[in-house]
Structure formats: C-alpha cells, structure tokens
Amino acid sequence: MGIVVEATGLPLRQALAAAARAGATGVQVDAAGDLHPDALTATGRREFRNLLRSYNQELAALNVPLRRGLDVAEDQQPRIDKVRKALQLAFDLGARKVVVPCPRLPDDPQSPRAQTLRESLLALGPFGDRVGSVVALELGFDPAARVVEYLGGYDTGGMKVTYDPANFLLHGHDPLANLTPLQGWVVHAHARDARSAGLSRGLQEVPVGAGDVDWLALTATLQVIEFDGYLTVDREQGEDRPKDVTNGVAFLRRFGGPAA
C-alpha cells in the first residue's frame, strides 16, 4: 500500500510521516519542485533516499505532470526531455517507474496526432530500456484491450501502464473488466473511486470506498494477475484530502491488498 504525496496537500516530510502512521510503505511523488531532476544533485538524491528510509518508506513511482500530452506536437522535444530526465531520476531513487498520462489513442494511425504520439513513445520506451526504468502510462480514455493491442506494436520493455479504476469509470468503462486484459502490463496502480452525482452532473471522484468501485473484487484481481507493485491511494478533490487518503489506506488494508 502507498499514497500519492500530492493528494495529501501536505509538505513532503509531513506526507511521509502521514504515510507511515497510516501503515503505508510507499509513496508516489511528482518529479517537480524540490524533486525536479534538474534541481536534485547526486547528493540530493542520496539525501532523499535517506529521508525515505527514515520514515520506512519506498518510492513507489515518480509522476511527471505534463501541460500537454505526448500526442501534441508543440514543445514535443522539451516534453520528451522532461520525461527522460525523470526516468533517470526514478532509477537513481530506486522506483524505476515514471507515471505519464496516456492520451486518447488516435483513431487514424496516419493522422498527425498519431504520428506525434508514436514519435514520443519511440523516444521514451527505448530510453527507459537503456536506463533501467519504465514509462508507466496512466490509462482511462480507451478500453484496456485496445491499449494492449496498441502498445504491443512497440518493440520495447520500457513501456508499461498505470491502472486507475476511477479513470476508467469516469470515461465510461468498467474498471474491473478492464483490469484482467492488462496482465503483464500493470506496474503501478492508483486507488481512486468515483460514483454518480446525479443525472445532470454525471460521475465525480469520491473517497476510496465511497464510490462504485468493487474493491474486494479489484484487489483480488490484482493478485490473480500477479501485480507486485504499489496500490497508491490518490485523491484529486475533496475538502479534507489528508483524511481521505489516510482513511483510504485503512479501508484497503482490510482486503489484504497486493503485497508491495
């Protein structure tokens, strides 16, 4: 079990302490601010690993916030460089996983957007192979089977996926039905929930356990597909996100979630 540091809204040290108190053993952190690859020297990287150990935490994954997707041609090279630096940082910090949003897959493989996405992934996957880290594409827009078929066209082990059940729900897909096809592809997972907010408002994110995700079935399926990464509790909305994250860890521990 882990938590997403930014979901707590707390400074890093306080978030690590909160994770430890909640019984989590790993954290996902943004590769930004003090943890931006350009800001973290070799000494800083050692100090961060020591900080994690002082709270009995591991780095589950680095997340790379992107203003534009991997399928956008504008500023493509700086975006690729940013993710590459995060891949190296993830290796140095021991996580070896970098979460990057996966855009909606193009319908036309010959479209400019499709070509841009392919160029981006061809620049990142083999780079991950070389440095020993993987790009963990965060899914949700497309059904899992389509994503697996698409990613299967790349000859690299440096591209895997991040599974987020709320993402699938919010885009009209059954989160449980879209987990089994991802066997062998999932290296990181987010624990987020969502439920209907009424006919006029559609679905909205809610605390873990308060929505439509069947967590008993989902955690069991993660074990069936032999997922051995972290299930990290995330929360993007809400008035008391630190409490929601802590309660989410406690809720999921009742199911004896996947071992980290």
C-alpha positions in Angstrom: 0.0 0.0 0.0 1.1 3.5 -0.8 -0.1 7.1 -1.0 0.3 9.9 -3.6 2.1 12.6 -1.7 0.4 15.5 -3.7 -3.0 14.0 -2.8 -2.5 14.9 0.8 -1.8 18.5 0.2 1.0 18.3 2.8 4.7 19.2 2.6 6.8 16.2 1.8 8.1 15.4 5.3 4.6 15.7 6.7 3.2 13.5 4.0 5.9 10.8 4.6 5.0 10.9 8.3 1.3 10.6 7.5 2.0 7.6 5.2 4.0 5.9 7.9 1.2 6.5 10.5 -1.4 5.1 8.1 0.5 1.9 7.6 1.6 2.7 4.0 5.1 1.7 2.9 5.5 3.6 -0.3 4.8 7.0 -1.9 4.3 8.4 -5.3 5.8 11.9 -5.7 5.8 14.4 -8.5 9.2 15.0 -10.3 8.8 18.7 -9.7 9.8 21.4 -7.3 12.5 20.1 -5.0 12.3 16.8 -6.8 12.7 18.2 -10.3 15.5 16.2 -11.9 17.4 19.5 -12.7 17.2 20.6 -9.0 18.3 17.3 -7.5 22.1 16.8 -7.4 23.7 13.4 -6.8 24.0 14.5 -3.1 20.3 15.5 -3.1 19.3 12.1 -4.5 21.2 10.3 -1.7 19.6 12.6 0.9 16.1 11.9 -0.5 16.7 8.2 -0.3 17.8 8.6 3.3 14.7 10.6 4.1 12.5 7.9 2.7 14.3 5.3 4.8 13.9 7.4 8.0 10.2 7.1 7.6 10.3 3.4 6.5 9.1 4.3 3.0 10.0 3.4 -0.5 9.5 5.5 -3.7 6.7 3.6 -5.4 6.9 5.8 -8.6 7.6 9.3 -9.9 4.9 11.2 -11.6 5.6 13.7 -14.4 3.0 16.4 -14.6 2.6 17.5 -18.2 0.8 20.6 -19.5 0.3 18.9 -22.9 0.0 15.3 -23.8 2.5 13.0 -25.6 0.4 13.4 -28.7 0.9 17.2 -29.0 3.5 18.4 -31.5 4.0 21.8 -29.8 7.1 21.7 -27.5 7.4 18.0 -28.1 11.1 17.7 -27.6 11.2 19.6 -24.2 8.4 17.3 -23.1 10.3 14.2 -24.1 13.5 15.5 -22.4 11.5 16.1 -19.2 10.2 12.6 -19.1 13.7 11.2 -19.9 15.2 13.1 -17.0 12.5 11.7 -14.8 13.3 8.1 -16.0 16.9 8.6 -15.0 15.9 10.1 -11.6 13.5 7.2 -11.0 16.3 4.8 -11.5 18.6 6.7 -9.2 15.9 6.9 -6.5 15.0 3.2 -6.7 11.5 3.5 -8.1 12.2 2.7 -11.8 8.6 3.7 -12.7 7.5 7.0 -14.1 3.8 7.8 -14.4 2.9 9.7 -17.5 -0.7 10.4 -18.7 -1.7 8.3 -21.7 -3.7 10.4 -24.2 -6.7 9.1 -26.0 -5.4 6.8 -28.7 -5.9 8.1 -32.3 -8.5 6.5 -34.5 -6.5 7.3 -37.6 -2.9 5.8 -37.4 -1.8 8.2 -40.2 -3.1 11.4 -38.6 -0.5 14.0 -37.4 -1.6 13.3 -33.8 -0.9 9.6 -34.2 2.5 10.2 -35.7 3.4 12.6 -32.8 2.4 10.1 -30.2 4.4 7.3 -31.9 7.4 9.6 -32.1 7.1 10.4 -28.4 6.8 6.7 -27.3 9.6 5.6 -29.6 11.8 8.3 -28.0 10.8 7.2 -24.4 10.5 3.4 -24.4 14.0 2.5 -25.7 15.4 5.2 -23.4 13.8 3.5 -20.5 15.3 0.3 -21.6 18.7 1.8 -21.5 18.5 3.5 -18.1 16.5 0.7 -16.4 13.2 2.5 -15.8 9.8 2.2 -17.4 7.2 4.7 -18.6 4.0 3.7 -16.8 1.3 5.2 -19.0 -1.8 6.2 -16.9 -4.8 4.8 -18.7 -8.5 5.5 -18.7 -9.6 7.0 -22.0 -9.6 3.8 -24.0 -10.6 0.2 -23.2 -7.7 -1.9 -21.9 -7.7 -4.3 -24.8 -7.2 -1.5 -27.3 -4.3 -0.1 -25.3 -2.6 -3.5 -25.1 -3.0 -4.0 -28.8 -1.5 -0.6 -29.5 1.4 -0.9 -27.1 2.1 -4.4 -28.4 3.3 -2.7 -31.6 6.3 -1.2 -29.9 9.5 -3.4 -29.5 10.4 -2.2 -26.0 10.1 -3.3 -22.4 10.4 0.3 -21.3 6.6 1.0 -21.7 4.1 -0.4 -19.2 0.9 1.0 -17.7 -0.5 2.6 -14.5 -4.0 1.4 -13.7 -6.6 3.8 -12.1 -10.1 2.4 -11.7 -11.7 5.8 -11.3 -10.2 6.9 -14.7 -12.0 4.0 -16.4 -15.2 4.8 -14.6 -15.1 8.5 -15.4 -14.7 7.6 -19.1 -17.5 5.1 -19.2 -15.6 1.9 -18.9 -16.0 -1.0 -16.4 -12.8 -0.8 -14.2 -12.8 -4.5 -13.3 -13.4 -5.7 -16.8 -10.5 -3.6 -18.0 -8.0 -4.9 -15.4 -7.6 -8.6 -16.5 -6.6 -7.7 -20.1 -3.7 -5.7 -18.6 -2.0 -8.7 -17.0 1.7 -8.3 -17.6 1.4 -4.7 -18.3 0.4 -3.1 -15.0 3.5 -2.0 -12.9 1.8 0.7 -10.8 -1.8 1.4 -9.6 -3.8 4.2 -8.2 -6.6 3.7 -5.7 -9.3 6.3 -6.6 -13.0 6.0 -6.6 -16.0 7.6 -8.3 -19.8 7.5 -8.3 -22.8 9.0 -9.9 -23.6 12.6 -8.8 -27.0 12.7 -10.4 -28.3 12.8 -14.0 -27.2 16.4 -14.6 -23.7 16.0 -13.1 -22.6 12.5 -14.2 -19.8 10.8 -12.3 -17.5 12.5 -9.8 -14.5 11.4 -7.8 -15.1 10.4 -4.2 -13.0 9.0 -1.3 -11.9 5.4 -1.7 -14.7 3.1 -0.6 -17.5 5.6 -1.1 -18.0 5.0 -4.8 -18.8 2.4 -7.4 -15.5 0.5 -7.5 -15.8 -3.1 -6.2 -12.6 -3.0 -4.1 -12.9 -6.6 -2.9 -13.0 -7.9 -6.4 -10.4 -5.4 -7.7 -7.8 -6.2 -5.1 -8.4 -10.0 -5.6 -8.0 -9.5 -9.4 -4.7 -7.6 -8.8 -3.4 -10.7 -7.0 -4.7 -13.0 -9.8 -2.9 -11.1 -12.5 0.2 -11.2 -10.2 0.6 -7.5 -9.8 3.5 -6.9 -7.5 3.7 -3.1 -7.4 2.2 -0.5 -5.2 -1.5 0.4 -4.9 -1.3 4.1 -4.1 -4.2 5.9 -2.6 -4.9 9.1 -4.6 -7.4 12.0 -4.1 -7.8 14.9 -6.5 -10.8 16.6 -5.0 -12.4 17.0 -1.5 -12.3 19.3 1.4 -10.1 17.1 3.7 -7.8 15.2 1.4 -5.2 14.1 4.0 -8.0 12.4 6.0 -9.5 10.9 2.8 -6.0 9.4 1.9 -5.4 8.1 5.4 -8.9 6.5 5.5 -8.4 5.1 2.0 -5.3 3.2 3.2 -7.1 1.9 6.2 -10.1 0.8 4.1 -7.9 -1.1 1.6 -5.8 -2.8 4.2 -9.0 -4.6 5.3 -8.8 -6.5 2.0 -5.2 -7.6 2.4 -4.3 -5.7 -0.8 -1.4 -6.7 -3.1 2.0 -7.0 -1.4 4.4 -4.3 -2.2 
